[in-house]
Amino acid sequence: MPLWRLLAAGLLLSLLCACTGLKLVADHDAEAAKGITETSAEVFAFYDKLIDARAEPGSAKLAYAGYAADWGRIETRIRVMEVREAARPLNAESQRIARTILEFWQKYRAAHQKNGDYPAALAAIHRDRFQRLFTAALVAERAKGLATADADPGKD
């Protein structure tokens, strides 16, 4: 096949692809971003409560029973966030982040329940991990809201 035909076919294919409106990521969802922010605030408040309780002079173990309602309420919020992300098409990165947040939450909850205590050093480390994860979730959501000119270098 002559070179000019290959180039013409390539050009035609490029033009057809440009006109398809191919979409690779979900649209920005302001409600999802709000849910992420509200859930992260609850997680941070929970960890601050654990850290403050441990810092009190003469503090005893942080028994799971004293925090069970908080663990359950926040896990429900995280599950709702995960369901919301899973229901949106073309949303794999946000789904993965939400699933990771839930898995860490369940892991830390089970350890607290099993050990009957939550060490202060771990509480600070875990809070910081959740901060990184929730930040990643918000960044992923914000990226979906980029203007077309900012999201597609080919349209510049």
TANORLIN-V846255 format. One record per residue. N is the residue number from 1. SS is DSSP state (A for helix, B for strand, O for the rest). OMEGA is omega in whole degrees, -180 to 180 (999 if undefined). BURIAL is # if it has 16 or more other C-alpha atoms within 10 Angstrom, else .. Layout:
n ss omega burial
N SS OMEGA BURIAL
N SS OMEGA BURIAL
This chain:
n ss omega burial
1 O -179 .
2 O -178 .
3 A -178 .
4 A 178 .
5 A 177 .
6 A 178 .
7 A 178 .
8 A 179 .
9 A 178 .
10 A 178 .
11 A 179 .
12 A 179 .
13 A 178 .
14 A 179 .
15 A 179 .
16 A 179 .
17 A -180 .
18 A -177 .
19 A -174 .
20 O -176 .
21 O 180 .
22 O -177 .
23 O -176 .
24 O 179 .
25 O 179 .
26 O 174 #
27 O 175 #
28 O 180 .
29 O -178 .
30 A 178 .
31 A 177 .
32 A 179 #
33 A 178 #
34 A 178 .
35 A 178 #
36 A -179 #
37 A -179 #
38 A 179 .
39 A 179 #
40 A 179 #
41 A 178 .
42 A 179 .
43 A -179 #
44 A 178 #
45 A 178 .
46 A -179 #
47 A 176 #
48 A 178 .
49 A 177 .
50 A -177 #
51 A 179 #
52 A 180 .
53 A 180 .
54 A -176 #
55 A -180 .
56 O 179 .
57 O 179 .
58 O -178 .
59 O 178 .
60 O 176 .
61 O 177 .
62 O -176 #
63 O -179 .
64 A -176 #
65 A -180 .
66 A -176 .
67 O -175 #
68 A -179 .
69 A 178 .
70 A 178 .
71 A -177 #
72 A -179 .
73 A -178 .
74 A 177 #
75 A 177 #
76 A 178 .
77 A -180 #
78 A 178 #
79 A 177 .
80 A 178 .
81 A -180 #
82 A 179 #
83 A 179 .
84 A -179 #
85 A -179 #
86 A -177 #
87 A -178 .
88 O 178 .
89 O 177 .
90 O -172 .
91 O -172 #
92 A -177 .
93 A 179 .
94 A 176 #
95 A -179 #
96 A -180 .
97 A 179 #
98 A 178 #
99 A 179 #
100 A 178 .
101 A -180 #
102 A -179 #
103 A 177 .
104 A 180 .
105 A -179 #
106 A 179 .
107 A -178 .
108 A 177 #
109 A 180 #
110 A 179 .
111 A 178 .
112 A 180 #
113 A -178 #
114 A -175 .
115 A -179 .
116 O 180 .
117 O 177 .
118 O -178 #
119 O -178 .
120 A -179 #
121 A 179 .
122 A -180 .
123 A 180 #
124 A 179 .
125 A -179 .
126 A 177 #
127 A 180 #
128 A 177 .
129 A 179 .
130 A 178 #
131 A 178 #
132 A -179 .
133 A 179 #
134 A 175 #
135 A 178 .
136 A 179 #
137 A 179 #
138 A 178 #
139 A 179 .
140 A 180 #
141 A -180 #
142 A -179 .
143 A 180 .
144 O -178 #
145 O 179 .
146 O 174 .
147 O -179 .
148 A -179 .
149 A 180 .
150 A -176 .
151 A -176 .
152 O 180 .
153 A 180 .
154 A -179 .
155 A -179 .
156 O 999 .
